[in-house]
Amino acid sequence: MKIAVAGLGAVGLANAILLARLHEVIAVDPRPGRVALVNRGRTPIDDPECAEYLASGMLNLRATLHDTEAFSGAEVVIIAPPPAEAETERFDTAPIEALVERVRAINPHALMVIRATVPVGFTAALIEKTGCRRIVVVPDFHREGRALYDNLYPARLIVGEVSARGATLADLFRGAALTREIATRLTDATEAEAIKIFTASYLALRMSFFNELDTIALAADLNAREVIETLGGDPLVGRHDDNPGFGFGGPFPARVSHEMLETFGDVPQHMMRAIVEGDEARKEALTQAILSRRPRCVGIHRPIAGRGGDENPETALREILVRLASCGIDLVVYEPGSTATEACGYRIETDFGRFAAGCDLIVANAMTPDLAGLGPKVFTRDRFSRG
């Protein structure tokens, strides 16, 4: 089967590699750098499984800048444009709609599979708007930096169409996975979208809970690690996604919560708004905690670098940087691999020794080995050194 994948972000690349193990796959992306890397057997994102499979040379996969080349003759087109970089409060569905129109113009017989996160009701509205019934939503569930692994070993598979065609799509993804134990459910499109949004909302809620726990621990001089580890010993709580950070890792969780508010604003509820407001309160509390140490110069440890997928855990750290700058704090950014002189509008230092010596305080999202010997000079909310 010939399959096209539109988009070489984390979701698109993972799906391209997953399916190229068994099928001919052509991925299309407008970014020349990403296309060139994939064609050289290198990954454009930081994902260990993507790197391993691309380097193996065992995939029937190539990438192109030209959508006509990718879409022509494809039986299935996976639509997975990367999330918008701008931190808007809503999901930007324009790239998906544009891709649907291009596929219809080039190959009207192709079955289009939306793997991007979309608002509840989007797919049904798109089918009604276009009159095209060859559109199915199949939500993607993956962890940051492990997109391919989570597609090779999925815990569940949701297909947004209850039909023989939906069952065939389920077989396509199940057949490419490396595990046979996959809970599979066919639902209508709107329910599939809701499952994805509610899943993301729950994870945002959990992140907010542990961040707020840490905020309280900081204010009350409690040992946050001791409290979190003890909580995690209860199987009802568990030890996953429990490491505090500076806030949400990128705009996605906030977008999910805003989408829920917009879609179901007339339904009595408070939790979704509380998730968004709690994240803002977290960033402000940590900014004030940093300011309370009266630093003259604050170093920001690698606010640009992240896992390299579509969502970046250092996005929240960059927001802290902006808040500190607005208070008149002198800032320097440490980015060892950078060839630029500025990042986010602030001076870059590439030498760690000079960076550490020149700062009164270093703010970091994670306690990395290079920071471990600096003791109280480092301000991080990483309780477990797990990044």
GULUM-41170 format. One record per atom (N, C-alpha, C, O): residue in one letter; x, y, z. Coordinates in pm, whole numbers, plus 50000, padded with zeros to 5 digits. Layout:
N
aXYZ;...
END
This chain:
387
m500854988050000;m500005000050000;m500885012550000;m501865013250074;k500535022349917;k501245035049919;k500525044450014;k499315046550003;i501285050250106;i500745059250208;i501525072250204;i502755072150194;a500825083350212;a501475096350223;a501275101650364;a500235099350426;v502265108650415;v502185115050546;v502475129850528;v503545133650482;a501505138250565;a501665152650552;a502105158350687;a501295159450779;g503375161950696;g503905167750819;g505005159150879;g504825147150897;l506155165350910;l507255158150972;l507555163651112;l508705165251152;g506475166651185;g506605169351327;g506685156051400;g506885145551337;a506545156251530;a506665143951608;a505635133551567;a505965121851550;v504375137651550;v503315128251514;v503505123151372;v503425111051347;g503745132251279;g503895128151140;g505085118951119;g504975108851050;l506235122451178;l507425114151160;l507225100351222;l507595090251162;a506655099851341;a506425086951407;a505495078151324;a505745066151310;n504435084051268;n503525076251186;n504165071951055;n503915060951006;a504995080550998;a505685076950874;a506595064950896;a506605055550816;i507375065351005;i508285054251033;i507505041551068;i507835030751020;l506485042951150;l505645031651189;l505145024151065;l505275011951055;l504565031550973;l503925025250857;l504935021150750;l504675012050672;a506095027850747;a507115024550646;a507825011450676;a508595006650593;r507585005750790;r508114992350818;r507454981950728;r508054971650696;l506184984650688;l505424974850611;l504894980050477;l504474972250393;h504924993250458;h504314999250340;h505255009550278;h506215013950340;e504955013150154;e505665024250090;e505095037350144;e503895039850135;v505975045650199;v505525058250260;v506325069850201;v507555069350193;i505605080450161;i506235092950120;i505735103850214;i504535106150224;a506655110450282;a506305121250374;a506575134650306;a507585136250237;v505685144050326;v505845157250267;v505845167750378;v505055167150472;d506765177350365;d506875188050464;d507495200150393;d508375198350309;p507045212250424;p507585224050355;p508955228450406;p509535237750350;r509485221950510;r510765226050568;r511905217750507;r512015205850536;p512735223950422;p513795216550353;p514735209150447;p515185198150415;g515035215150561;g515955208650654;g515455195350704;g516205185650712;r514185194750736;r513615182250785;r513565171550675;r513855159850699;v513195175750557;v513145166350445;v514525160650418;v514675148550398;a515525169150417;a516895164650389;a517375154950495;a518005144850463;l517095157850623;l517535148950731;l516895135150717;l517595125050729;v515595134650694;v514915121750682;v515485113750564;v515685101650575;n515745120350454;n516285113450337;n517725108750359;n518205099850288;r518415114550457;r519755109950491;r519745099750605;r520795095550653;g518535095850647;g518435086050755;g518695091850892;g519165084850981;r518405104750909;r518595111351037;r517285117551083;r516455121651002;t517115118251213;t515865123551266;t515945138551290;t516945143451342;p514905146051254;p514885160351282;p514375163651422;p514375175251461;i513945153551498;i513475155851634;i514245146651729;i514835136751687;d514225150151856;d514935142351957;d514025131052005;d513265132752100;d514125119751938;d513315108051970;d514195095851943;d514525093151828;p514575088352047;p515565077552028;p515105066651931;p515915061451854;e513835063251933;e513355052851842;e513335057851698;e513635050251605;c512975070551679;c513015076251543;c514445075751489;c514665072051374;a515405079551573;a516805079351529;a517235065251491;a517895063251389;e516875055451574;e517285041651549;e516695036251419;e517415030351339;y515405038151398;y514765032451280;y515205039551152;y515385033151049;l515375052751157;l515815059851038;l517245055850999;l517555054650881;a518085053751098;a519485049951071;a519605035651022;a520615031950962;s518585027451046;s518675013251012;s518685010650863;s519205000350818;g518125019750784;g518045017650640;g517035007050600;g517015002650485;m516185002850694;m515244991950668;m513824996950638;m512894988950628;l513675010050622;l512335015650600;l512105018750452;l513025022550380;n510875016950409;n510465020850274;n509895035050283;n508695037250268;l510795044550309;l510385058250341;l511275068250269;l512505066950267;r510645078150211;r511385089750161;r510545102250187;r509335101550207;a511215113650186;a510545126250213;a510695135650094;a511635134550016;t509745144650081;t509735153949969;t509165167350014;t508455168250114;l509485177649937;l508895190949959;l507615192749877;l506895202549895;h507335183349788;h506265185149690;h505045176449722;h505145164149722;d503915182849749;d502735175149788;d502165166849673;d501595156249697;t502315171449550;t501825163549436;t502545150149430;t501925139749406;e503845150349451;e504635138049450;e504165128549560;e504095116449539;a503865134049678;a503475125649791;a502045120349777;a501805108549800;f501115128949739;f499695125249742;f499255116949622;f498325108949633;s499915118749507;s499495111649387;s499625096449405;s500695091449440;g498545089449383;g498565074949391;g498495069149531;g498475056949547;a498455077549632;a498385072549769;a496965067649801;a495985074349768;e496875056149864;e495565051249908;e495125058050037;e493945060550057;v496095060850123;v495825067250251;v496765079150267;v497955078250236;v496225090450314;v497045102150346;v496875105350494;v495775108450539;i497975104550568;i497965108050710;i498175123050721;i499175128350673;i497255129950784;i497335144550798;i497765147650941;i497005145751036;a499005152550953;a499575154951086;a500485167051085;a501675165751114;p499945178951054;p500805190851058;p501205193751202;p500415191451293;p502425198751226;p502845201851362;p502005212951421;p501455221151346;p501875213651555;p501095224251617;p501655237951583;p502845239451555;a500785247951584;a501235261651558;a502215265951666;a502055262551783;e503255273451625;e504245278051721;e503715289451806;e504105290751922;a502835297551751;a502295308751827;a501445303451941;a500705293651927;e501555310152056;e500865305352175;e499435310852180;e499085318652269;t498645306652084;t497255310652080;t496445302152176;t496885291552220;e495245307052210;e494405299852305;e493565288952239;e492945280952309;r493545288552106;r492725278752037;r493585270551942;r494665274951901;f493105258751906;f493775250751805;f493605257251668;f492505261451632;d494675258051594;d494635263551460;d494385252051362;d495285244051335;t493185251151311;t492825240151220;t493025243751073;t492795235450985;a493445256051047;a493625260250907;a494615251350831;a494335247950716;p495755247350890;p496665238450815;p496025225150778;p496295219650672;i495175219850867;i494505207250837;i493535209050722;i493495201050629;e492745219750728;e491775222350621;e492475224550487;e491995220150383;a493615231550491;a494365234050368;a494895220950309;a494865219050188;l495375212050395;l495875199150348;l494755190650290;l494945183950188;v493595190950353;v492445183450300;v492105188350160;v491835180250071;e492115201450140;e491805206750007;e492865202749904;e492535199649790;r494145202649945;r495195198549852;r495075183749815;r495245180049699;v494785175449912;v494625161149883;v493455159049789;v493555151349693;r492355165749814;r491175164249728;r491465168749585;r490965162849490;a492285179349572;a492605184349439;a493555175149364;a493455173649242;i494475168849437;i495505160449373;i495055146049358;i495305139649256;n494385140949461;n494015126649463;n492675125049535;n492635121449652;p491575127849465;p490255127849530;p489815114249583;p488845113549658;h490495103549547;h490105090249592;h490845085849720;h490535075349775;a491785093749764;a492565089949883;a491705090950009;a490845099750021;l491955082050102;l491315082750234;l492205091250323;l493385088050341;m491655101850379;m492435111050464;m492215107650611;m491085106450658;v493325106150683;v493275102350825;v493885113750906;v495095116250898;i493075120450985;i493555131451068;i494155125751196;i493455119451275;r495445127951216;r496135123351336;r496485134951430;r497105132851534;a496085147051392;a496345158751475;a495225160351578;a494125155051562;t495525167751685;t494505170851785;t493635182151733;t494145192651693;v492325180051734;v491385189851679;v490265192251780;v490045183951868;p489555203351769;p488435206051858;p487335195451844;p487195189251738;v486585193551948;v485475184151945;v484435188951844;v483955200251852;g484105180351750;g483135183751646;g483765188451517;g483065190851418;f485085189851515;f485755195251396;f485585186251273;f485245191151166;t485825173251290;t485805164351174;t484415163751111;t484285164250988;a483395162651194;a482025162351140;a481715175251066;a481075175050960;a482155186551122;a481915199451056;a482685200350925;a482185206050827;l483895194950922;l484705195350800;l484075186750690;l484075190650573;i483555175150728;i482895166450631;i481655173350573;i481405172850453;e480895179850660;e479705186950613;e480095198750523;e479445201250422;k481145205950562;k481575217750486;k482085214050347;k481775220850249;t482855203250339;t483485199450211;t482635189950129;t482825188750008;g481695183150195;g480925172850125;g481735160350099;g481285151350027;c482935159650155;c483815148150135;c483715138750254;c483945142750368;r483365126250227;r483205116650335;r484415107550350;r484375097550423;r485505110850281;r486725102750289;r487685108850391;r488885110150365;i487145112550505;i487935118650612;i487615111350742;i486445110250780;v488625106250809;v488455099050935;v489465104551036;v490615106951002;v489035106551158;v489955111051263;v490405098851345;v489585090751389;v491715097751363;v492295087051446;v493245093951543;v494395096551506;p492825097051664;p493665104651757;p494985097651786;p495055085351795;d496025105851801;d497355100651835;d497615103151983;d497395114252033;f498075092952052;f498395094052195;f499875090852213;f500295079452195;h500655100852249;h502075098152269;h502655107452375;h502125118252401;r503745102852434;r504495111052529;r505535119152454;r506005115252348;e505875130452511;e506895138852450;e508215131152439;e508695125252536;g508785131352320;g510055124652297;g509965109652277;g510975103152253;r508775104052287;r508595089552268;r507455086652172;r506725076852188;a507295095152072;a506155093751981;a506185080551905;a505155074051891;l507355076551857;l507415064051782;l507205052051873;l506455042951838;y507845052051987;y507665040752081;y506185038952115;y505685027752117;d505505049952141;d504105048952181;d503185045152066;d502045041152089;n503665046351942;n502915041251828;n503275026751796;n502445019351744;l504495022851829;l504885008851811;l504264999951919;l503964988251895;y504085005752038;y503524998252151;y502345005952212;y502405009852328;p501305008252135;p500185016152187;p499365008452289;p499134996452275;a498915015652391;a498025009352490;a496615008352436;a495844999652477;r496265017352344;r494905017452289;r494925023752151;r495855030852115;l493885021052077;l493715026651944;l492265030851928;l491355022651944;i492045043451898;i490705048851879;i490545053151735;i491335061251685;v489545047851667;v489255051651528;v487895058351525;v486905052851573;g487855070451468;g486625078251472;g485655075251361;g485145084251294;e485385062451340;e484345058451243;e483945044051272;e484785035051275;v482655042051292;v482125028551318;v481665022851184;v480525024951143;s482555015851118;s482265010550984;s483315000250948;s484294998451020;a483104993550835;a484124984350785;a485404991850752;a486504986650772;r485265004050701;r486445012150671;r487205015650799;r488435015650802;g486455018550906;g487105021251034;g487855009151084;g488965010451137;a487274997351068;a487944985051110;a489204982551027;a490194977651080;t489154985850898;t490334984150812;t491464993450857;t492624989550858;l491105005850893;l492125015150944;l492735010051074;l493935011051095;a491885004751161;a492384999051286;a493384987851257;a494424986851322;d493054979451158;d493974968651120;d495294974151066;d496344968251090;l495234985250993;l496454991350938;l497414995251049;l498604992051043;f496915002151151;f497785006651260;f498164995151353;f499294994451402;r497224986051377;r497554974451460;r498614965851394;r499524960851461;g498504964151264;g499434955751192;g500844961251191;g501814953651183;a500984974551199;a502304980851200;a502924981251338;a504124983451351;a502124979151442;a502634979751580;a503414967051613;a503304956951543;l504184967751719;l504984956251761;l504354948651878;l504964939451932;t503174952451915;t502434945152017;t501054941751964;t500464949551889;r500554930352002;r499224926151957;r498154929552062;r496954929152033;e498614932952183;e497674935952292;e497304950752288;e497824958652365;i496404954352198;i496004968252180;i494494969352197;i493734963652118;a494064976452299;a492634978752317;a492144987852206;a492584999352196;t491234982952123;t490794990352005;t489314993652016;t488504985152054;r488975005951982;r487565009951988;r487235018551868;r487945028151836;l486135015151801;l485595023451694;l484475031951752;l483545026751814;t484575045151733;t483565054351782;t483175063751668;t483745062851559;d482235072551692;d482025082651589;d483115093351604;d483825093651704;a483235102051506;a484345111551501;a484365120851622;a485435123451678;t483195125751663;t483145135351772;t483555128851904;t484235135051985;e483145116551925;e483565109552047;e485075107052047;e485725108152151;a485635103751931;a487085101651923;a487825114451958;a488825114152031;e487355125751906;e487975138651938;e487855141752087;e488795146752148;a486685138752144;a486475141452287;a487395132852373;a487915137552474;i487605120352335;i488505111452410;i489905117452415;i490535117652521;k490395122452302;k491715128652297;k491775141052385;k492725142852462;i490775149752373;i490775162252448;i490675159652598;i491365166052677;f489815150352637;f489685147252780;f490945140752835;f491325143252950;t491605132552754;t492875126552797;t493915137352823;t494575137452927;a494045146552727;a495015157452743;a494645166452861;a495525171352932;s493355168752882;s492905177152993;s493245170653127;s493645177453221;y493075157553134;y493415150653259;y494915151653289;y495305153953403;l495745149953185;l497185150853205;l497585165053246;l498465166853330;a496925175253187;a497175189053227;a496765191253373;a497455198153448;l495655185253412;l495195186253550;l496205179953645;l496475185453752;r496745168553607;r497735161853693;r499005170253704;r499575171653813;m499455175753592;m500615184553595;m500365196253688;m501225199853769;s499195202253677;s498855213753759;s498825210053907;s499245217953992;f498325198053938;f498265193754078;f499655193154140;f499875198554248;f500595186554072;f501925185054130;f502695198354128;f503515200854216;n502435206654029;n503055219954031;n502535228154149;n503305235054216;e501225227354174;e500655235054284;e501085229454419;e501315236854514;l501195216154427;l501745210054548;l503135215754577;l503455219054691;d503945216854473;d505305221954490;d505295236754527;d506135241054606;t504365244554473;t504245258654509;t503955260054658;t504555268354727;i503025251954708;i502685252254850;i503865247754935;i504145253655039;a504565237254889;a505735232454962;a506815243154970;a507465244655073;l507005250554862;l508005261254860;l507635272154959;l508505277355030;a506355275754964;a505925286355054;a505935282055200;a506215290055289;a505635269155225;a505525264155362;a506795257155409;a506825251355518;d507855257655328;d509135251455362;d508975236555388;d509495231155486;l508235229955299;l508065215455307;l509025208655209;l509465214855112;n509345196255235;n510175188355144;n509255182555036;n508605172255056;a509225189354921;a508285185254816;a508575171154768;a507645163554740;r509835167554757;r510165154254708;r509625143554802;r509065133554758;e509775145754933;e509285135955031;e507775134355019;e507255123155022;v507075145555005;v505615145054995;v505195137854867;v504305129354870;i505815141254753;i505425135454624;i505735120654620;i504915112754572;e506905116654670;e507245102354669;e506275094354754;e505895083254716;t505895099754867;t504965092554955;t503585091654892;t502925081254900;l503145102554828;l501875102054756;l501895091454647;l500945083854630;g503015090854575;g503115081554464;g503095067054507;g502815058254426;g503385064354634;g503325050654683;g501915045154688;g501715033054694;d500935054254686;d499535049954680;d499215046354536;d499335055054449;p498805034054506;p498535030154366;p497425038354303;p497345039154180;l496565044454383;l495535053054327;l496125065954270;l495505072354185;v497315069754316;v497985081754267;v499055078154164;v499065083654054;g499945069154199;g500995064754108;g502155074654100;g502085085754152;r503225070354034;r504445078354029;r504725084353890;r505835088953865;h503765084353802;h503995089753669;h503615104553664;h502715108953737;d504285112053580;d503975126253558;d503845133953688;d502895141453708;d504825131953777;d504735138153909;d505895147653938;d506005152654050;n506745150253840;n507895158953863;n507515173453835;n507185176753721;p507545182153935;p507125196053912;p508015203153811;p509185199553792;g507455213053747;g508195221453653;g507795235853673;g507145239253771;f508185244253579;f507845258453589;f506445261353537;f505965272653549;g505805251553480;g504475253253425;g504295243353312;g505075233953298;f503265245553233;f503025236553122;f504205236653025;f504795247153000;g504535224952971;g505595223752872;g505085227252734;g504865218352652;g504895240052708;g504405244252578;g502935248152586;g502295246052689;p502405253852479;p501045259052480;p499955248552469;p498785251752488;f500295235952438;f499275225852410;f498295223752525;f497085224152502;p498765221352652;p497795219052758;p496835230752778;p495645228852802;a497375243152767;a496505254752782;a495485255452669;a494325258852691;r495915252152546;r494985252152433;r493865242052455;r492695244952428;v494225230252504;v493215220052530;v492165225352628;v490965223952605;s492635231452736;s491705236552837;s490845247752781;s489645248252809;h491435256752703;h490655267452641;h489625261852543;h488505266852536;e490015251652468;e489065245452375;e487875239652450;e486735240852407;m488165233252562;m487075227552642;m486145238652691;m484925237052691;l486725249752733;l485895260952781;l485035266652668;l483865269752688;e485625267952549;e484885273452437;e483795263952388;e482685268152356;t484125251152384;t483175241352330;t482035238552426;t480885237052385;f482365237852554;f481365234052654;f481165245052759;f480915242352877;g481275257552712;g481165268852804;g479835269952874;g479765275652983;d478775264652814;d477445265652876;d477195254652978;d476195254853051;v478115244952984;v477955233853079;v478565238153214;v479715242553217;p477825236853325;p478395240853455;p479675232953485;p479635220653496;q480795239853499;q482065233553532;q483065244453569;q482915255953528;h484085240753646;h485095250453689;h486515245253667;h487465253153667;m486665232353649;m487985226453651;m488855231053536;m490045233853557;m488315232053415;m489125235853299;m489685249853316;m490855252253286;r488855259053363;r489345272553387;r490395272653497;r491375280153490;a490205264353597;a491165263653707;a492525258653661;a493555262953713;i492535249453563;i493815244453510;i494615255953451;i495805257353480;v493975264053367;v494655275253302;v495085285653405;v496225290353401;e494195289253495;e494515299353595;e495595294453691;e496445302253736;g495565281553723;g496575275953811;g497955276353749;g498945278453819;d498025274353617;d499325274953550;d499895289053554;d501095290853575;e499055299053534;e499515312853543;e499965316153685;e500985322853704;a499215311553783;a499585314053923;a500915307453957;a501715313054032;r501155295653901;r502425288653924;r503605296853874;r504595298653945;k503505301853752;k504605309553695;k504855322453773;k506005326553792;e503795328753816;e503955340953893;e504575338154030;e505435345654076;a504155327354095;a504715323754226;a506205320854217;a506975324854304;l506615313854112;l508035310554097;l508845322854059;l509995324254101;t508255331753981;t508945344353952;t509205352154080;t510305357454099;q508215352854167;q508385359954293;q509395352954385;q510125359554458;a509425339554380;a510395332154460;a511815335154415;a512725336254497;i512005336554285;i513335340054232;i513695354254272;i514815356854316;l512755363554257;l513015377454291;l513315379254439;l514055388254478;s512745370454523;s512965371754668;s514415369354706;s514845373254815;r515185363154618;r516605360754644;r517465372754605;r518685372554623;r516845382954552;r517495395554515;r518725393654425;r519785399154454;p518585386054319;p519735384454230;p519925396854142;p518965403454105;r521175399854111;r521455410654016;r521485405253873;r520985411653780;c522075393353859;c522135387053726;c521635372653737;c522135364953819;v520655369153656;v520095355653657;v520465348653527;v520265353953418;g521005336653541;g521295328553424;g520155319053395;g519625312653487;i519765318053271;i518685308953231;i519345297253158;i519945299053052;h519215285453214;h519915273653163;h519115267053052;h518105260553077;r519565268752930;r519045262152811;r517525263852792;r516795253852788;p517045276152780;p515605278152757;p515175274952614;p513985273852587;i516135273552523;i515795270652384;i515785255652360;i514895250552292;a516755248652417;a516865234252394;a515735227052463;a515315230852573;g515235216652400;g514225207952459;g514335194352395;g515375191052338;r513315186752402;r513365173552339;r513325174452187;r513625164652118;g512965185752138;g513005187151993;g511765182351922;g511755181551800;g510715179151996;g509465175351931;g508635187751906;g509185198751891;d507325186351900;d506455197651873;d506125205451999;d505735217051992;e506285199152115;e506045205852241;e507355206352318;e508085196552321;n507635217552379;n508935219652441;n508765222752589;n508095232452623;p509345214652679;p509175217152822;p509825229952868;p509515234752978;e510715235952787;e511365248252827;e510535260552791;e510945271752821;t509375258652728;t508515270052696;t508135277552823;t508165289852825;a507775270452928;a507425276753056;a508615284253112;a508445295053169;l509825278753098;l511015285553146;l511215298753073;l511635308553134;r510915298952944;r511035311452869;r510035321852919;r510325333752919;e508865317352963;e507895326653018;e508405332653149;e508185344453176;i509075324653230;i509685329753352;i510735340253316;i510835350653382;l511505337553212;l512525346953166;l511905360553134;l512435370853175;v510815360653061;v510155373153024;v509675380553147;v509795392853155;r509135373353244;r508645379853367;r509785386053445;r509645397053498;l510915379153452;l512075384653523;l512605397053453;l512975406953518;a512645396553321;a513145408053245;a512285420453268;a512785431653276;s510975418153280;s510075429553302;s510285436053438;s509855447253462;c510965428653527;c511275434153661;c512665440453665;c513145444253772;g513325441453550;g514615448053544;g515805439453578;g516895444753599;i515635426353583;i516735417353616;i517625415453493;i517135413553382;d518945416153513;d519895413353406;d519905398253380;d520035390353473;l519755394453254;l519615380253219;l520685376053118;l521055383653028;v521165363853135;v522065357853037;v521595343553013;v521245336453107;v521595339352888;v521095326252849;v522265317052817;v523175320752743;y522235304952873;y523255294952841;y522735285252737;y521805277752762;e523355285552618;e523045276252510;e524365272052446;e524875279052359;p524925260652487;p526285257052444;p526465254952295;p527555257152243;g525435250752226;g525595247952084;g525195259451994;g525195257951872;s524865270752052;s524335281751972;s525455289451901;s526535291351955;t525155293751779;t526075302351706;t525565316751706;t526225325751652;a524415318951767;a523845332451776;a524435339751896;a525035333651985;t524245352751898;t524705360752013;t523575364052108;t523805368352221;e522325361952062;e521165364752145;e520135353652131;e520055347052028;a519355351652238;a518225342252235;a517095348752314;a517305353552425;c515915348752255;c514755355052319;c515045369752350;c514405375652438;g516015375652278;g516355389652301;g517405391852407;g517675403352443;y518005381152461;y518975382452569;y520315376352528;y520375367652441;r521375380952593;r522725376752558;r522925361752580;r522465356152680;i523605355352485;i523895341052495;i525335339152539;i526245345952491;e525535329652630;e526855325152671;e526965310352637;e526105302452675;t528015306652565;t528175292652525;t529165285052613;t529225272752607;d529925292252693;d530885285852783;d530285284652923;d529935294652985;f530165272252972;f529455270253098;f530195276653216;f529565282053306;g531515275953216;g532275281753326;g532045296653339;g531805301653449;r532105303853227;r531845318253231;r530395321153269;r530115330553343;f529495312853217;f528075314553249;f527835313253400;f527205321853460;a528345302553459;a528115300153602;a528775310753689;a528205314853790;a529965315253650;a530685325153730;a530035338753724;a530125346553820;g529385341853615;g528835355153597;g527435357153650;g526905368253643;c526815346653704;c525415347653750;c525335346353902;c526105338853963;d524405353553962;d524115351754104;d523215339654126;d523275333054230;l522385336754027;l521415325954039;l521205319953900;l521155327153800;i521075306753893;i520815299853766;i519455293153775;i519205285353866;v518595296253680;v517255290453676;v517245279553569;v517615281953454;a516815267553608;a516865256153516;a515615247753528;a515085245853638;n515135242653415;n513975234053416;n514275220453478;n513415214353542;a515515215653458;a515905202553510;a517295203253572;a518135211153527;m517545195153673;m518855194353737;m519745184953656;m519735172853676;t520495190753566;t521375183053478;t522745181353543;t523055188453638;p523575171953494;p524875169453556;p525775181753567;p526505183153665;d525725190753470;d526595202453476;d526185212153586;d526995220553627;l524945211153634;l524465219953740;l524605213853879;l524515220853980;a524825200853884;a524735193554011;a525685198854118;a525355198254236;g526865204054079;g527835208454179;g527685222854222;g528505227854299;l526645229654175;l526505243854207;l525605246654325;l525445258154365;g525005236154382;g524245237454506;g523145247954500;g522375248354405;p523065256554603;p521955266154614;p521975277154508;p521045285154500;k523025277554427;k523045287454321;k522045284054210;k521715292454126;v521565271654211;v520615267154108;v519205267554163;v518925262254271;f518315273754089;f516895273754123;f516175265054021;f516035268753905;t515705253454066;t514945244453981;t513855238054064;t513995236654186;r512785234354001;r511715227254073;r511725212454038;r510805205154076;d512755207953966;d512935193853935;d513265186354065;d514315188554125;r512355177754107;r512535170854234;r513265157554219;r513725151854317;f513365152454096;f513845138654079;f514965137253978;f515415126153950;s515445148553923;s516515148353823;s516185138953707;s517055131953655;r514895139053668;r514465130753556;r514225139253433;r513755134153330;g514525152153442;g514305160953326;g512875165453319;g512515172953228;
END
